[in-house]
Amino acid sequence: MQRFVVDVIVRMDRANDGMTCPEIYEMIESLCPHLTRQQCKRSFTETIRRRFSKELPGIMIAQKSTKKRSGVTLAQ
């Protein structure tokens, strides 16, 4: 489940539609309905973020205006 959460976060970021922390907690809560919101928050911040720190450190939400420019390559 942790690997799935990380993959979703990374893919959303690559699509220039990054997830906010409350959205991540909500996703974890929907995957594990037996957990409370506080448990979901702790699961992400203390377990997932530490375990997958190499994949998640520089993730930021891109501005909507950069979407087209980020797809430009040298060949174009």
C-alpha positions in Angstrom: 0.0 0.0 0.0 2.9 2.4 0.8 4.4 1.8 -2.6 1.1 2.6 -4.3 0.7 5.9 -2.4 4.2 7.0 -3.4 3.6 6.0 -7.0 0.3 8.1 -7.1 2.0 11.1 -5.5 4.9 11.0 -8.0 2.6 10.5 -11.0 0.4 13.3 -10.0 3.4 15.6 -9.6 4.8 14.6 -13.1 1.4 15.5 -14.6 1.7 19.0 -13.1 -1.2 18.3 -10.8 0.5 17.7 -7.5 -1.4 16.6 -4.4 -1.6 18.6 -1.2 -1.1 17.0 2.2 -4.8 16.9 3.0 -5.4 15.2 -0.4 -2.8 12.6 0.4 -4.3 11.9 3.9 -7.7 11.6 2.3 -6.3 9.0 -0.3 -4.8 7.0 2.5 -8.0 7.2 4.5 -10.0 5.9 1.5 -7.5 3.0 1.0 -7.6 2.1 4.8 -11.0 3.1 6.1 -10.3 1.6 9.5 -7.7 4.4 10.2 -8.6 7.8 11.6 -7.4 11.0 9.9 -4.7 11.5 12.5 -3.4 8.0 11.9 -3.3 8.6 8.2 -1.4 11.8 8.7 1.2 10.0 11.0 1.4 7.1 8.6 2.4 9.4 5.8 4.7 11.8 7.7 6.5 9.3 9.9 6.5 6.1 7.8 6.0 6.7 4.1 7.9 10.0 3.8 10.9 8.5 5.7 11.0 5.2 3.9 10.7 6.7 0.4 12.7 9.9 1.1 14.8 9.4 -2.0 11.7 9.6 -4.3 9.8 12.3 -2.5 12.3 15.1 -1.5 12.0 17.6 -4.3 8.3 17.1 -5.2 6.5 20.4 -5.6 3.4 21.5 -7.3 4.2 23.2 -10.7 2.4 26.3 -11.7 -0.2 25.9 -14.3 1.5 28.3 -16.6 4.6 26.1 -17.0 2.7 23.0 -18.2 3.2 23.7 -21.9 6.8 25.0 -21.5 7.9 21.9 -19.6 7.0 19.7 -22.6 9.5 21.5 -25.0 12.6 19.5 -25.9 15.8 20.4 -27.6 14.8 18.7 -30.8 11.8 21.0 -31.1 
